[in-house]
Amino acid sequence: MKPHLTSINDIAKALNVSASTVSRALKDHPDISEATRNKIKEFAAKVNYRPNALALSLKKQVSNTIGIVVPELVHHFFSSIISGIEDIAYSKGYRVMICQSNEDFQREEINVQALLDHRVDGLLICMSKTTENFQHFISAYNNQVPMVFFDRVCKAIDTDKVITDDFNGARQITSFLIETGCKSILHLGTHPQLDIGQERLKGYMQALSDHHIVFDPDLVINCDTPKGVEEKKDHILSISRQIDGIFAVNDSTAIAAMHLLKENGYDIPNQISVAGFGDDPVANLVDPALTTVEQQGYQMGQEAMSLLQERLSDKENEIPPRTKIFQPALKKRNSTRLQFKN
């Protein structure tokens, strides 16, 4: 049975007054006597009356609601970003609706349309890694829906973006591996269509070049999840004897690779150093603790919401698109040699 939500008409019928009287009483209109206002408010509270937010947003053309689309809710980086978004959003009087694409393009499309159907005032989006068609973003942009992309961004539209300096982060961590003795470093990367994958690969390659090490394409594997490590474990183990370091595109993949190596008798870090990207809390809990770079997820979320809020509060002026770049910080831990050893 479909649940029935109490409406203004229901209250009017129960109290034998007009719907307009109920509406004005709930808004404390001076034309309605205090006694009638109190009577109506008490009854509305008793029956748990709530205004129809969608109807109000259609009437006012403002919903005070922000839509968020992320690839995964369980990922620490994305949950940190959501926390940052929410803290700014609620302080400015906005509510949030959160959708998860689960790294699926079609689900992302459905999520974006659902948020637009609910008349959100703006969108905060991190693309799924399977997204190659951007029409759902372009349509929203063409309909003048304010949006900010974070982490994984859409280059097909010119709008605000909040990103990590993935190139510099990858260059830092690969350079650290080299400076502590690694000469043959395997890179476990992500989908090439993603900017973060391209930039982290470029940073890895630049660090090799900086240290006069020839890039070997055979030491780059598209493998960005623990499941991917399991699926490609034979490939990884087949080249394990020729490498002395691994730089993975994220912490979960790095940890999975580290477990695989340890299960097969490798000493981490004395035989193979392992490093990740992101500084997930679990990175400091595994044994050995994982060397990685910190991404400022909470601060990125705050920045993304602040940029969106500026657009929503100043619709009269044309604000040029802005890109905010956060610098990652190297976190040295015991999964890598901490100093050079011959």
HELIX and SHEET records of a PDB file:
HELIX    1   1 ILE A    8  LEU A   15  1                                   8    
HELIX    2   2 ALA A   19  LEU A   26  1                                   8    
HELIX    3   3 GLU A   34  LYS A   46  1                                  13    
HELIX    4   4 ALA A   53  LYS A   60  1                                   8    
HELIX    5   5 HIS A   76  SER A   91  1                                  16    
HELIX    6   6 PHE A  105  ASP A  117  1                                  13    
HELIX    7   7 GLN A  135  ASN A  142  1                                   8    
HELIX    8   8 ASP A  166  GLU A  179  1                                  14    
HELIX    9   9 ASP A  195  ASP A  210  1                                  16    
HELIX   10  10 PRO A  217  LEU A  219  5                                   3    
HELIX   11  11 PRO A  226  GLU A  231  1                                   6    
HELIX   12  12 LYS A  233  SER A  238  1                                   6    
HELIX   13  13 SER A  240  GLN A  242  5                                   3    
HELIX   14  14 ASP A  251  GLU A  263  1                                  13    
HELIX   15  15 PRO A  281  ASN A  284  5                                   4    
HELIX   16  16 GLY A  297  SER A  313  1                                  17    
SHEET    1   A 6 ARG A  95  GLN A 100  0                                        
SHEET    2   A 6 THR A  65  VAL A  70  1                                        
SHEET    3   A 6 GLY A 122  ILE A 125  1                                        
SHEET    4   A 6 MET A 147  PHE A 150  1                                        
SHEET    5   A 6 ASP A 160  THR A 164  1                                        
SHEET    6   A 6 THR A 323  PHE A 326  1                                        
SHEET    1   B 4 VAL A 220  ASN A 222  0                                        
SHEET    2   B 4 ILE A 185  GLY A 189  1                                        
SHEET    3   B 4 GLY A 245  ALA A 248  1                                        
SHEET    4   B 4 SER A 273  ALA A 275  1                                        
SHEET    1   C 2 THR A 292  GLU A 294  0                                        
SHEET    2   C 2 ALA A 329  LYS A 331 -1                                        
END                                                                             
